[in-house]
Amino acid sequence: MEHTLILVSAGESEWKTSDLFTGWIDVLLSKQGVEEADLAGRQLKREKVQLDLAYTSYLKRGIDTLNHILAQMDQEYIPVVKSWKLNERHYGALEGISKRQTAEAYGADQVQTWRRAYDVEPPAVDEDDDRNPVLDPRYRKVDPAMLPRTESIKDVSDRVAAYYEETIVPSVRENGAVLVCGHSNSIRALIGYLDGLKDEEITKLEIAPASPRIYTLGDDLSVQGVRDLF
């Protein structure tokens, strides 16, 4: 039996044009982001994809992207599982700060290292900082020790790969088609894991907003085929 796994990143957020580090800060989709999500849904409908289950993050832009996709597919009725483990990368003390400001404060080379080095974390937020997810009520049922105050690309890859194996794999095995709506870094991590990419290759992956990537998986859930709709 073949299985279908669809990966899609959230559409553009309202902070994109301001060039701010967003991470776990809960901003909305921009008008363009809504249009991107709607287009992704129409494309999947044309592909005649019949979903059984969908996953997304705890962030509004991920949830809203998924809602728009399902609405365009006329499949709002399917079960949806939300998990913080599909959240965007936590950029620590950089969150809410513009890339220009961080470059002026720390130097462009250092900022680029924080952004794209595989295992380098930006400075963490302080424990009493509003950007610390421990202080956000949506994470009140999560073990505080598990919640990050900053993350590297490796950290995101580790949490996403673990969630894929522990939670998504069993549901893919039981269902015909599963959609995962994450964010650029969580989707980058999933693609890297599924495609068996090296660390350096993962850091160079460019993830287009709301652009579906469809995997065909075999009985053993090995990748049999992959194609991008955009």
LUMPAVEX-31338 format. One record per residue (C-alpha): x, y, z; residue in one letter. Coordinates in steps of 0.001 Angstrom, whole numbers, plus 500000, padded with zeros to 6 digits. Layout:
<rec xx="X" yy="Y" zz="Z" rest="a"/>
...
This chain:
<rec xx="500000" yy="500000" zz="500000" rest="m"/>
<rec xx="501264" yy="503440" zz="499073" rest="e"/>
<rec xx="500974" yy="506397" zz="501426" rest="h"/>
<rec xx="500989" yy="510121" zz="500682" rest="t"/>
<rec xx="502732" yy="512686" zz="502862" rest="l"/>
<rec xx="502366" yy="516359" zz="501945" rest="i"/>
<rec xx="504633" yy="519003" zz="503456" rest="l"/>
<rec xx="503845" yy="522704" zz="503232" rest="v"/>
<rec xx="505244" yy="525747" zz="504995" rest="s"/>
<rec xx="503057" yy="528564" zz="506284" rest="a"/>
<rec xx="502324" yy="531469" zz="503961" rest="g"/>
<rec xx="504023" yy="534840" zz="504233" rest="e"/>
<rec xx="503542" yy="536583" zz="507592" rest="s"/>
<rec xx="502814" yy="540239" zz="508284" rest="e"/>
<rec xx="506377" yy="540673" zz="509530" rest="w"/>
<rec xx="508005" yy="539496" zz="506305" rest="k"/>
<rec xx="508117" yy="542957" zz="504715" rest="t"/>
<rec xx="509580" yy="544417" zz="507933" rest="s"/>
<rec xx="512398" yy="541831" zz="507781" rest="d"/>
<rec xx="512011" yy="540947" zz="511459" rest="l"/>
<rec xx="513102" yy="537698" zz="513087" rest="f"/>
<rec xx="509756" yy="536066" zz="513825" rest="t"/>
<rec xx="510337" yy="532590" zz="515232" rest="g"/>
<rec xx="507766" yy="531748" zz="517908" rest="w"/>
<rec xx="506238" yy="535243" zz="518010" rest="i"/>
<rec xx="502642" yy="534726" zz="516950" rest="d"/>
<rec xx="502062" yy="537030" zz="513979" rest="v"/>
<rec xx="499303" yy="536677" zz="511399" rest="l"/>
<rec xx="499459" yy="535882" zz="507702" rest="l"/>
<rec xx="499837" yy="538840" zz="505380" rest="s"/>
<rec xx="497377" yy="539363" zz="502536" rest="k"/>
<rec xx="499912" yy="537681" zz="500251" rest="q"/>
<rec xx="500246" yy="534826" zz="502742" rest="g"/>
<rec xx="496497" yy="534207" zz="502597" rest="v"/>
<rec xx="496625" yy="534184" zz="498794" rest="e"/>
<rec xx="499549" yy="531734" zz="498883" rest="e"/>
<rec xx="497640" yy="529394" zz="501187" rest="a"/>
<rec xx="494505" yy="529560" zz="499033" rest="d"/>
<rec xx="496556" yy="528787" zz="495921" rest="l"/>
<rec xx="498155" yy="525782" zz="497629" rest="a"/>
<rec xx="494697" yy="524461" zz="498505" rest="g"/>
<rec xx="493437" yy="524890" zz="494945" rest="r"/>
<rec xx="496504" yy="523097" zz="493596" rest="q"/>
<rec xx="495978" yy="520157" zz="495947" rest="l"/>
<rec xx="492297" yy="520010" zz="495019" rest="k"/>
<rec xx="493255" yy="519818" zz="491338" rest="r"/>
<rec xx="495553" yy="516936" zz="492250" rest="e"/>
<rec xx="492454" yy="515167" zz="493668" rest="k"/>
<rec xx="494208" yy="514602" zz="496996" rest="v"/>
<rec xx="491865" yy="513143" zz="499625" rest="q"/>
<rec xx="493345" yy="513805" zz="503043" rest="l"/>
<rec xx="492780" yy="511667" zz="506124" rest="d"/>
<rec xx="494596" yy="513776" zz="508706" rest="l"/>
<rec xx="496578" yy="517008" zz="509013" rest="a"/>
<rec xx="499179" yy="518363" zz="511419" rest="y"/>
<rec xx="500202" yy="521921" zz="512167" rest="t"/>
<rec xx="501943" yy="524009" zz="514806" rest="s"/>
<rec xx="500704" yy="526127" zz="517713" rest="y"/>
<rec xx="501331" yy="529329" zz="515723" rest="l"/>
<rec xx="498469" yy="531256" zz="514103" rest="k"/>
<rec xx="500161" yy="531609" zz="510726" rest="r"/>
<rec xx="500558" yy="527828" zz="510514" rest="g"/>
<rec xx="497014" yy="527156" zz="511697" rest="i"/>
<rec xx="495550" yy="529789" zz="509354" rest="d"/>
<rec xx="497536" yy="528472" zz="506387" rest="t"/>
<rec xx="496183" yy="524985" zz="507018" rest="l"/>
<rec xx="492628" yy="526302" zz="507421" rest="n"/>
<rec xx="492806" yy="528112" zz="504082" rest="h"/>
<rec xx="494239" yy="525034" zz="502362" rest="i"/>
<rec xx="491516" yy="522756" zz="503735" rest="l"/>
<rec xx="488794" yy="525273" zz="502839" rest="a"/>
<rec xx="489974" yy="525406" zz="499226" rest="q"/>
<rec xx="490060" yy="521596" zz="499144" rest="m"/>
<rec xx="486554" yy="521354" zz="500680" rest="d"/>
<rec xx="488062" yy="519133" zz="503368" rest="q"/>
<rec xx="487665" yy="521196" zz="506541" rest="e"/>
<rec xx="486110" yy="518163" zz="508223" rest="y"/>
<rec xx="489299" yy="516103" zz="508532" rest="i"/>
<rec xx="490961" yy="515729" zz="511965" rest="p"/>
<rec xx="493741" yy="518220" zz="512719" rest="v"/>
<rec xx="496498" yy="517686" zz="515284" rest="v"/>
<rec xx="498414" yy="520711" zz="516591" rest="k"/>
<rec xx="501857" yy="520423" zz="518142" rest="s"/>
<rec xx="504450" yy="522946" zz="519304" rest="w"/>
<rec xx="507063" yy="520561" zz="517937" rest="k"/>
<rec xx="506141" yy="521766" zz="514432" rest="l"/>
<rec xx="506709" yy="525413" zz="515407" rest="n"/>
<rec xx="509196" yy="527609" zz="513614" rest="e"/>
<rec xx="512750" yy="527816" zz="514944" rest="r"/>
<rec xx="513059" yy="529862" zz="518143" rest="h"/>
<rec xx="515494" yy="532684" zz="517352" rest="y"/>
<rec xx="516093" yy="533556" zz="520996" rest="g"/>
<rec xx="516953" yy="537178" zz="521746" rest="a"/>
<rec xx="516768" yy="538021" zz="518029" rest="l"/>
<rec xx="512996" yy="537538" zz="517894" rest="e"/>
<rec xx="511126" yy="540736" zz="517086" rest="g"/>
<rec xx="514351" yy="542493" zz="516032" rest="i"/>
<rec xx="515077" yy="543467" zz="512424" rest="s"/>
<rec xx="517904" yy="541769" zz="510567" rest="k"/>
<rec xx="519392" yy="545216" zz="509896" rest="r"/>
<rec xx="519460" yy="546073" zz="513606" rest="q"/>
<rec xx="521043" yy="542757" zz="514529" rest="t"/>
<rec xx="523687" yy="543192" zz="511826" rest="a"/>
<rec xx="524510" yy="546658" zz="513179" rest="e"/>
<rec xx="524726" yy="545332" zz="516739" rest="a"/>
<rec xx="526612" yy="542073" zz="516161" rest="y"/>
<rec xx="528040" yy="542298" zz="512647" rest="g"/>
<rec xx="526649" yy="540831" zz="509431" rest="a"/>
<rec xx="528920" yy="537758" zz="509564" rest="d"/>
<rec xx="527796" yy="536832" zz="513073" rest="q"/>
<rec xx="524122" yy="537222" zz="512159" rest="v"/>
<rec xx="524605" yy="535060" zz="509071" rest="q"/>
<rec xx="526264" yy="532406" zz="511253" rest="t"/>
<rec xx="523315" yy="532442" zz="513653" rest="w"/>
<rec xx="520894" yy="532164" zz="510745" rest="r"/>
<rec xx="522546" yy="529447" zz="508672" rest="r"/>
<rec xx="525184" yy="527556" zz="510673" rest="a"/>
<rec xx="523766" yy="524121" zz="511479" rest="y"/>
<rec xx="524598" yy="523927" zz="515184" rest="d"/>
<rec xx="525017" yy="527533" zz="516352" rest="v"/>
<rec xx="522310" yy="529061" zz="518545" rest="e"/>
<rec xx="521566" yy="532802" zz="518772" rest="p"/>
<rec xx="521674" yy="534327" zz="522280" rest="p"/>
<rec xx="518869" yy="532928" zz="524436" rest="a"/>
<rec xx="516061" yy="535056" zz="525840" rest="v"/>
<rec xx="516175" yy="535619" zz="529591" rest="d"/>
<rec xx="513933" yy="533463" zz="531749" rest="e"/>
<rec xx="511687" yy="536437" zz="532592" rest="d"/>
<rec xx="511514" yy="537671" zz="528984" rest="d"/>
<rec xx="508030" yy="537734" zz="527425" rest="d"/>
<rec xx="509498" yy="535808" zz="524480" rest="r"/>
<rec xx="510250" yy="532826" zz="526727" rest="n"/>
<rec xx="507591" yy="530238" zz="525766" rest="p"/>
<rec xx="507387" yy="529050" zz="529380" rest="v"/>
<rec xx="505487" yy="532295" zz="530069" rest="l"/>
<rec xx="503030" yy="531781" zz="527174" rest="d"/>
<rec xx="499771" yy="530114" zz="528304" rest="p"/>
<rec xx="499497" yy="528049" zz="525131" rest="r"/>
<rec xx="502491" yy="525996" zz="526330" rest="y"/>
<rec xx="501266" yy="525590" zz="529919" rest="r"/>
<rec xx="500827" yy="521826" zz="529524" rest="k"/>
<rec xx="504301" yy="521319" zz="528053" rest="v"/>
<rec xx="507176" yy="520320" zz="530332" rest="d"/>
<rec xx="509045" yy="523634" zz="530826" rest="p"/>
<rec xx="512364" yy="521809" zz="530490" rest="a"/>
<rec xx="511453" yy="520937" zz="526890" rest="m"/>
<rec xx="510663" yy="524491" zz="525780" rest="l"/>
<rec xx="513553" yy="526340" zz="524111" rest="p"/>
<rec xx="514765" yy="529872" zz="524805" rest="r"/>
<rec xx="516807" yy="529699" zz="521592" rest="t"/>
<rec xx="517452" yy="527080" zz="518901" rest="e"/>
<rec xx="519944" yy="526179" zz="516204" rest="s"/>
<rec xx="518914" yy="524527" zz="512947" rest="i"/>
<rec xx="520161" yy="521268" zz="514494" rest="k"/>
<rec xx="517870" yy="521726" zz="517495" rest="d"/>
<rec xx="514873" yy="522134" zz="515181" rest="v"/>
<rec xx="515938" yy="519130" zz="513112" rest="s"/>
<rec xx="516195" yy="516980" zz="516236" rest="d"/>
<rec xx="512773" yy="517919" zz="517634" rest="r"/>
<rec xx="511017" yy="517600" zz="514273" rest="v"/>
<rec xx="512643" yy="514253" zz="513424" rest="a"/>
<rec xx="511669" yy="512866" zz="516834" rest="a"/>
<rec xx="508074" yy="514058" zz="516409" rest="y"/>
<rec xx="507943" yy="512568" zz="512922" rest="y"/>
<rec xx="509061" yy="509141" zz="514137" rest="e"/>
<rec xx="506996" yy="509121" zz="517330" rest="e"/>
<rec xx="503747" yy="510645" zz="516075" rest="t"/>
<rec xx="503515" yy="511252" zz="512340" rest="i"/>
<rec xx="504889" yy="507892" zz="511181" rest="v"/>
<rec xx="502215" yy="505826" zz="512992" rest="p"/>
<rec xx="499438" yy="508017" zz="511581" rest="s"/>
<rec xx="500853" yy="507862" zz="508045" rest="v"/>
<rec xx="501009" yy="504078" zz="508373" rest="r"/>
<rec xx="497318" yy="503976" zz="509332" rest="e"/>
<rec xx="496093" yy="506518" zz="506775" rest="n"/>
<rec xx="496322" yy="507056" zz="503055" rest="g"/>
<rec xx="497206" yy="510755" zz="502973" rest="a"/>
<rec xx="498564" yy="513065" zz="505676" rest="v"/>
<rec xx="499386" yy="516773" zz="505363" rest="l"/>
<rec xx="501895" yy="518561" zz="507591" rest="v"/>
<rec xx="501705" yy="522362" zz="507640" rest="c"/>
<rec xx="504752" yy="523738" zz="509416" rest="g"/>
<rec xx="507150" yy="526642" zz="508973" rest="h"/>
<rec xx="510252" yy="527216" zz="506904" rest="s"/>
<rec xx="512661" yy="525685" zz="509431" rest="n"/>
<rec xx="510443" yy="522823" zz="510605" rest="s"/>
<rec xx="509621" yy="521896" zz="507000" rest="i"/>
<rec xx="513310" yy="522247" zz="506082" rest="r"/>
<rec xx="514078" yy="519800" zz="508881" rest="a"/>
<rec xx="511471" yy="517298" zz="507670" rest="l"/>
<rec xx="512704" yy="517464" zz="504087" rest="i"/>
<rec xx="516267" yy="516990" zz="505272" rest="g"/>
<rec xx="515237" yy="513966" zz="507316" rest="y"/>
<rec xx="513130" yy="512337" zz="504592" rest="l"/>
<rec xx="515655" yy="513037" zz="501839" rest="d"/>
<rec xx="518648" yy="511963" zz="503917" rest="g"/>
<rec xx="520438" yy="515280" zz="503443" rest="l"/>
<rec xx="523740" yy="516176" zz="505071" rest="k"/>
<rec xx="523821" yy="518950" zz="507668" rest="d"/>
<rec xx="525277" yy="521491" zz="505245" rest="e"/>
<rec xx="522688" yy="520603" zz="502605" rest="e"/>
<rec xx="519878" yy="521203" zz="505097" rest="i"/>
<rec xx="521140" yy="524710" zz="505875" rest="t"/>
<rec xx="521116" yy="525591" zz="502169" rest="k"/>
<rec xx="517545" yy="524455" zz="501508" rest="l"/>
<rec xx="515252" yy="527303" zz="500495" rest="e"/>
<rec xx="511632" yy="526747" zz="501518" rest="i"/>
<rec xx="509006" yy="528658" zz="499550" rest="a"/>
<rec xx="505935" yy="529765" zz="501522" rest="p"/>
<rec xx="502822" yy="527594" zz="501111" rest="a"/>
<rec xx="504406" yy="525482" zz="498371" rest="s"/>
<rec xx="503269" yy="521831" zz="498698" rest="p"/>
<rec xx="505816" yy="519025" zz="498411" rest="r"/>
<rec xx="504229" yy="515612" zz="497889" rest="i"/>
<rec xx="505980" yy="512419" zz="498980" rest="y"/>
<rec xx="504886" yy="508971" zz="497894" rest="t"/>
<rec xx="505875" yy="506471" zz="500577" rest="l"/>
<rec xx="506030" yy="502701" zz="500311" rest="g"/>
<rec xx="504676" yy="500118" zz="502743" rest="d"/>
<rec xx="507787" yy="500520" zz="504886" rest="d"/>
<rec xx="507377" yy="504327" zz="504611" rest="l"/>
<rec xx="510533" yy="504690" zz="502554" rest="s"/>
<rec xx="510411" yy="507487" zz="499988" rest="v"/>
<rec xx="509321" yy="506159" zz="496593" rest="q"/>
<rec xx="508793" yy="509498" zz="494887" rest="g"/>
<rec xx="508657" yy="513231" zz="495514" rest="v"/>
<rec xx="507404" yy="516227" zz="493567" rest="r"/>
<rec xx="506851" yy="519909" zz="494198" rest="d"/>
<rec xx="503628" yy="521514" zz="492996" rest="l"/>
<rec xx="505192" yy="524973" zz="492510" rest="f"/>
